[in-house]
Amino acid sequence: MEIKRVAAIDIGTNTIRLLVLELTGEGKWSIIYEAGEITRLGEGMGEKPVLKNEAIRRSIDTLRWMVFKARDLRVSKLRACATSALREAQNRDEFLKLARGELDMEVEVLSGEQEAELIVQGVLRNFKLTEADVVIFDLGGGSTEFITTSDSKIKKLLSLRLGVVSLAEKYLTIYPIPEKNVIKMAQEIGQHLKTLRSEMLTTTAWIQKKPWILIGTGGSATTLAGLNLNLNQYDAKRINGHILTLSSLNKLFKMLLDLTPA
């Protein structure tokens, strides 16, 4: 019997991830390999929407071993998708040409809406939300996607140019972090969230409905969950579905502010 395996590569602004799945005899997909590497593809894009040569080379080199690993595992299909950094980069064709020429791989650049739709599909496959009204957010390196759903159906999608890489490069380059930088960063985030509120929430009575659920996805959310659980290494089974309270988030915020990059 032929083993059916597929692979997906997520090329993000900060991190590139590889996931290899195998179809089991019960008709379910099982993870047989997963890996991630920080390449900071979107480094410096807050100043100018252009990919740096060093960032391109780091990312292509990472993709090289990931593609080799996927092919070594004999996957029947490999899909590589890119998000915010390549979506906005003026020189993205340079990256796509290198991926095609050096790796024999086509990279699909997702729109913000396509990215949001894939996020929702992933959430709905892991959680039963048929009777819940939900706000899903994916905080990435270069953008944040917000999605509202009701009865497992997408109601609205919004992609904001709000990411951890651009914010860090703009406000978190001095340690200890000056209080004025934290205030300015919070103000910028607040301006973006005003857009979220005006375009997604207050136009309907949706937000007044109770109860509603907020679900976070992506590296930032899982890192916070891991810190809250005091994990030394990533554990998907413990992190997925972990509940972060406002109190625990405030404690993590204060702790992280006192840390240095080292």
C-alpha positions in Angstrom: 0.0 0.0 0.0 1.4 3.4 -1.0 2.0 5.8 1.8 0.4 9.2 1.2 2.4 12.1 2.6 2.1 15.8 2.0 4.2 18.8 3.2 3.5 22.4 3.8 6.0 25.3 4.2 4.9 28.5 5.8 7.3 31.4 4.9 6.6 34.1 7.4 8.1 37.5 8.1 10.1 36.2 11.1 10.0 32.4 10.9 9.8 29.6 8.2 8.0 26.4 9.3 7.8 22.9 7.8 5.0 20.4 8.4 4.9 16.9 7.0 1.7 14.9 7.3 0.8 11.2 6.6 -2.6 9.8 5.9 -3.4 7.0 8.4 -5.5 3.9 7.8 -8.3 5.5 9.6 -8.4 8.4 7.1 -6.9 10.9 9.5 -3.7 13.0 9.0 -0.9 12.4 11.4 2.2 14.7 11.9 5.4 12.8 11.2 7.8 15.8 11.1 7.7 19.5 11.9 10.4 22.1 12.2 10.8 25.8 12.3 13.7 28.3 11.9 13.9 32.0 12.5 15.2 33.7 9.4 13.8 37.3 9.8 13.0 37.5 6.1 11.2 40.8 6.8 14.2 42.4 8.6 14.2 46.2 8.1 11.0 46.3 6.1 9.5 48.8 8.5 11.7 51.4 7.0 11.3 50.4 3.3 9.3 47.5 1.8 12.4 45.8 0.3 13.9 42.4 1.2 17.5 42.6 2.3 20.0 40.4 0.4 21.2 38.8 3.7 17.6 38.0 4.7 16.8 36.5 1.3 19.9 34.3 1.5 19.2 33.1 5.0 15.6 32.2 4.0 16.6 30.4 0.8 19.2 28.4 2.7 16.6 27.4 5.2 14.2 26.5 2.5 16.8 24.3 0.9 17.1 21.9 3.8 13.4 21.9 4.4 12.6 21.0 0.8 15.3 18.3 0.9 13.8 16.9 4.1 10.3 16.9 2.6 11.5 15.1 -0.5 13.6 12.7 1.5 10.4 11.8 3.4 8.9 11.1 -0.1 5.9 13.5 0.0 3.6 13.3 -2.9 2.8 17.0 -2.7 4.6 20.1 -1.3 2.9 23.4 -0.9 4.9 26.5 0.0 3.0 29.7 1.0 4.4 33.1 1.9 2.7 35.8 3.9 3.3 39.5 4.8 7.0 40.0 4.0 6.7 38.7 0.4 3.2 40.1 0.0 4.6 43.7 0.6 8.1 43.5 -0.7 8.8 45.4 -3.8 11.6 43.0 -4.8 9.6 39.8 -4.0 10.2 38.5 -7.6 13.9 38.2 -6.8 13.1 35.8 -4.0 10.5 33.8 -6.0 13.0 33.5 -8.9 15.7 32.1 -6.5 13.3 29.6 -5.0 12.3 28.5 -8.5 15.8 28.3 -9.8 17.8 26.9 -6.9 15.1 24.8 -5.2 12.8 23.9 -8.1 9.9 25.2 -6.0 7.0 27.5 -6.7 6.1 29.8 -3.8 2.5 31.0 -3.5 2.2 34.5 -2.1 -1.1 34.7 -0.1 -3.3 37.7 0.2 -4.3 38.8 3.7 -7.7 37.4 3.1 -6.4 34.0 1.9 -4.1 33.9 4.9 -7.1 34.6 7.2 -9.2 31.9 5.6 -6.5 29.3 6.1 -6.1 30.3 9.7 -9.8 29.8 10.3 -9.7 26.3 8.6 -6.9 25.3 11.0 -8.8 26.6 14.1 -12.1 24.9 13.1 -10.3 21.6 12.6 -8.9 21.7 16.2 -11.8 23.2 18.1 -15.6 22.6 18.1 -17.0 26.1 17.8 -20.4 25.4 16.3 -22.3 27.3 19.0 -19.8 30.0 19.7 -19.1 33.5 18.4 -15.4 33.8 18.0 -12.7 36.4 17.2 -9.6 34.7 15.8 -6.3 36.6 15.5 -2.9 35.5 14.1 -0.1 37.8 15.2 2.7 37.4 12.8 6.0 39.1 12.1 4.7 41.6 9.6 0.9 41.6 9.9 -2.0 40.5 12.1 -5.1 38.8 10.7 -8.4 39.1 12.5 -11.4 37.0 11.7 -14.9 36.9 13.3 -16.9 33.7 13.0 -20.3 32.6 14.1 -21.6 29.0 14.0 -18.3 27.9 12.4 -18.8 30.3 9.5 -16.6 33.3 8.6 -18.3 36.6 9.0 -15.6 39.1 8.5 -11.8 39.2 7.7 -9.3 42.0 8.2 -5.6 42.0 7.7 -3.6 44.8 9.5 0.0 45.8 8.9 0.8 45.2 12.5 3.6 42.7 13.2 6.1 41.8 15.9 9.2 42.3 13.7 8.3 45.8 12.6 7.2 46.8 16.2 10.4 45.4 17.7 12.6 47.2 15.2 10.8 50.4 15.8 10.5 50.5 19.6 12.5 47.7 21.2 16.1 48.3 20.2 17.3 49.8 23.4 17.6 47.9 26.7 16.3 48.5 29.2 13.3 49.6 27.1 12.5 53.2 27.8 9.0 53.7 29.1 8.3 56.3 26.4 8.9 53.6 23.8 6.4 51.3 25.4 3.8 54.1 25.5 4.4 54.9 21.8 4.2 51.3 20.8 0.9 50.9 22.7 -0.5 54.0 21.0 0.4 52.6 17.6 -1.2 49.3 18.4 -4.3 51.2 19.7 -4.6 53.1 16.4 -4.6 49.8 14.5 -7.2 48.3 16.9 -9.5 51.3 16.2 -9.6 50.1 12.6 -10.5 46.7 13.8 -13.3 48.0 15.9 -14.7 50.3 13.3 -14.5 47.8 10.4 -15.4 44.6 12.1 -17.1 44.9 15.4 -19.3 48.0 15.8 -20.9 47.8 12.4 -23.1 45.0 13.8 -24.5 43.9 17.1 -22.1 41.0 17.0 -19.8 42.1 19.8 -22.6 42.6 22.2 -23.5 38.9 22.0 -22.3 36.9 25.0 -20.4 34.7 25.5 -17.7 35.2 22.9 -14.3 33.6 22.6 -10.9 35.1 21.6 -8.5 32.6 20.0 -4.9 33.5 19.2 -2.7 31.5 16.7 0.9 31.8 15.5 4.3 32.0 17.2 3.6 34.9 19.5 0.4 33.3 21.0 2.1 29.9 21.4 5.2 31.5 23.0 3.1 33.3 25.6 1.2 30.1 26.3 4.5 28.2 26.7 5.8 30.8 29.1 2.6 30.7 31.1 3.0 26.9 31.4 6.7 27.2 32.3 7.6 24.9 29.4 11.3 24.4 28.5 10.4 23.3 25.0 7.4 23.4 22.6 4.7 21.0 23.5 1.7 21.3 21.1 -0.6 19.0 23.1 -0.2 21.3 26.2 -0.2 24.6 24.3 -3.1 24.0 22.0 -6.3 25.1 23.8 -4.4 26.6 26.8 -6.3 29.6 28.3 -4.5 32.8 29.0 -6.2 35.2 31.4 -5.8 38.9 31.4 -4.0 38.7 34.7 -1.5 36.1 33.4 -0.9 38.3 30.3 -0.2 41.3 32.4 2.3 39.3 34.5 4.1 38.1 31.3 4.1 41.6 29.9 5.9 43.0 33.0 8.4 40.0 33.0 9.3 40.4 29.3 9.8 44.2 29.6 12.6 43.5 32.1 14.4 41.0 29.9 17.3 41.7 27.4 17.9 39.9 24.1 20.7 37.8 25.7 
